Amino acid sequence: MPAEELSITLQEPVAKAARQAAERRGISLSTWLSQASLSALYIEDRRAGFGRASLWEMYEETAVVEFTKFAKGWSTTGLSVRDAQARLAADLEGEPVMRVRLLMTDPDGVTWDLDPVTEMHRALRRKATELGLPFASFNMIAEREPSAKLFAR
């Protein structure tokens, strides 16, 4: 996505807190400020009665599409994503989140092993962060489950 270079001034405690928040998430200060701005715009537009902000609609057409393509190609030993659907939404406090539904290969046993699932969550959340998307929550569905029909092929 194109970016515009800006020069901004922040109060020292705000700048320090923003830097620390970016470091905790492992992203640049610019990326963190962009995400914070998008969150604020989303909330402001919802409060003003605009529904979803046009900026988020643009993201759905670009970053969310890129994210789902990445997710569909994710695989490791014993765990593969067959299909992915993602949408931006608001949580109970009105903060933006990305809800991700994943169609997974069937587990060998009753459920998937924890290590590959953790690896997948980390990889997908890293990609969401790279793309400037909000926190992602995941719903994993095995191919054998009846709800797998949500992924019409």
C-alpha positions as CSV (number, residue, x, y, z in Angstrom):
1,M,0.0,0.0,0.0
2,P,1.4,3.4,-0.8
3,A,2.7,5.5,2.1
4,E,3.2,9.2,2.7
5,E,6.1,10.4,4.7
6,L,5.1,12.8,7.4
7,S,6.8,14.8,10.1
8,I,4.8,14.8,13.3
9,T,5.3,16.0,16.9
10,L,4.3,13.9,19.9
11,Q,4.4,14.7,23.5
12,E,7.4,12.9,25.1
13,P,5.4,10.5,27.2
14,V,3.2,9.6,24.2
15,A,6.2,9.1,22.0
16,K,7.9,6.9,24.6
17,A,4.7,4.8,25.1
18,A,4.2,4.4,21.4
19,R,7.8,3.3,20.9
20,Q,7.5,0.7,23.7
21,A,4.2,-0.6,22.3
22,A,5.8,-1.0,18.8
23,E,8.7,-2.8,20.3
24,R,6.5,-5.2,22.2
25,R,4.7,-6.1,19.0
26,G,8.0,-6.3,17.0
27,I,7.0,-3.6,14.5
28,S,8.3,-0.2,13.5
29,L,7.0,2.9,15.1
30,S,5.6,4.0,11.8
31,T,3.6,0.8,11.4
32,W,2.4,1.1,15.0
33,L,1.3,4.7,14.4
34,S,-0.5,3.7,11.2
35,Q,-2.4,1.0,12.9
36,A,-3.3,3.2,15.8
37,S,-4.5,5.8,13.4
38,L,-6.6,3.3,11.5
39,S,-8.1,2.1,14.7
40,A,-9.0,5.6,15.8
41,L,-10.5,6.4,12.3
42,Y,-12.6,3.2,12.4
43,I,-14.0,4.0,15.9
44,E,-14.6,7.7,15.0
45,D,-16.5,6.8,11.8
46,R,-18.6,4.1,13.6
47,R,-19.5,6.6,16.4
48,A,-20.5,9.2,13.7
49,G,-22.9,6.6,12.2
50,F,-20.9,6.0,9.0
51,G,-20.8,2.2,9.6
52,R,-17.6,0.8,8.3
53,A,-15.0,3.5,7.3
54,S,-14.2,3.6,3.6
55,L,-10.6,3.2,4.6
56,W,-11.4,-0.3,6.0
57,E,-13.3,-1.1,2.8
58,M,-10.2,-0.3,0.9
59,Y,-8.2,-2.6,3.3
60,E,-10.7,-5.4,2.7
61,E,-10.0,-5.1,-1.0
62,T,-6.2,-5.1,-0.6
63,A,-4.6,-6.2,2.7
64,V,-7.3,-8.7,3.7
65,V,-7.1,-10.3,0.2
66,E,-3.3,-10.6,0.5
67,F,-3.6,-12.0,4.0
68,T,-6.1,-14.7,2.9
69,K,-3.8,-15.7,0.0
70,F,-0.9,-16.0,2.4
71,A,-3.0,-18.1,4.8
72,K,-4.2,-20.4,2.1
73,G,-0.6,-21.3,1.3
74,W,0.4,-22.0,4.9
75,S,1.5,-25.5,5.7
76,T,3.8,-27.4,8.1
77,T,4.2,-31.1,9.1
78,G,0.8,-32.4,10.1
79,L,-1.1,-29.1,9.5
80,S,-2.2,-27.3,6.4
81,V,-4.6,-24.5,5.6
82,R,-6.9,-25.6,2.7
83,D,-8.9,-22.4,2.5
84,A,-9.2,-19.1,4.4
85,Q,-11.9,-16.4,4.8
86,A,-11.2,-13.1,6.7
87,R,-13.2,-10.1,7.5
88,L,-12.7,-6.9,9.5
89,A,-15.1,-6.3,12.3
90,A,-15.3,-4.5,15.6
91,D,-15.0,-6.2,19.0
92,L,-17.3,-5.4,22.0
93,E,-15.4,-2.2,22.7
94,G,-15.6,-1.0,19.1
95,E,-11.9,-1.8,18.4
96,P,-11.2,-3.3,15.0
97,V,-10.3,-6.9,14.8
98,M,-9.9,-9.4,11.9
99,R,-11.9,-12.5,12.2
100,V,-10.3,-15.4,10.3
101,R,-12.0,-18.7,9.4
102,L,-9.6,-21.5,8.4
103,L,-10.4,-24.7,6.6
104,M,-7.8,-27.1,7.9
105,T,-6.6,-30.6,6.9
106,D,-8.1,-33.1,9.2
107,P,-6.1,-33.8,12.4
108,D,-4.5,-37.3,12.7
109,G,-6.3,-37.8,16.0
110,V,-9.1,-36.0,17.8
111,T,-7.5,-32.6,17.4
112,W,-4.3,-31.0,16.1
113,D,-1.0,-30.9,17.9
114,L,-0.4,-27.7,19.8
115,D,3.1,-26.9,18.4
116,P,2.1,-26.6,14.7
117,V,-1.1,-24.7,15.6
118,T,1.0,-22.2,17.7
119,E,3.4,-21.9,14.8
120,M,0.6,-21.2,12.4
121,H,-1.0,-18.6,14.7
122,R,2.3,-16.8,15.0
123,A,3.0,-16.8,11.3
124,L,-0.5,-15.5,10.4
125,R,-0.4,-12.8,13.1
126,R,3.0,-11.7,11.8
127,K,1.6,-11.4,8.3
128,A,-1.4,-9.5,9.6
129,T,0.9,-7.1,11.4
130,E,3.1,-6.7,8.3
131,L,0.0,-5.7,6.3
132,G,-1.2,-3.2,8.9
133,L,-4.2,-5.3,9.8
134,P,-5.7,-5.4,13.4
135,F,-5.4,-8.3,15.8
136,A,-6.6,-11.6,14.2
137,S,-8.7,-14.2,15.9
138,F,-8.9,-17.7,14.3
139,N,-11.6,-20.3,13.9
140,M,-10.1,-23.5,12.7
141,I,-12.4,-26.0,11.0
142,A,-11.4,-29.5,10.0
143,E,-12.4,-30.7,6.5
144,R,-14.4,-33.5,8.1
145,E,-16.6,-31.2,10.2
146,P,-20.1,-30.3,9.0
147,S,-19.2,-26.6,9.2
148,A,-16.6,-27.1,6.5
149,K,-19.5,-26.5,4.1
150,L,-19.0,-22.7,4.9
151,F,-16.2,-23.0,2.4
152,A,-18.2,-23.5,-0.8
153,R,-15.9,-24.7,-3.5
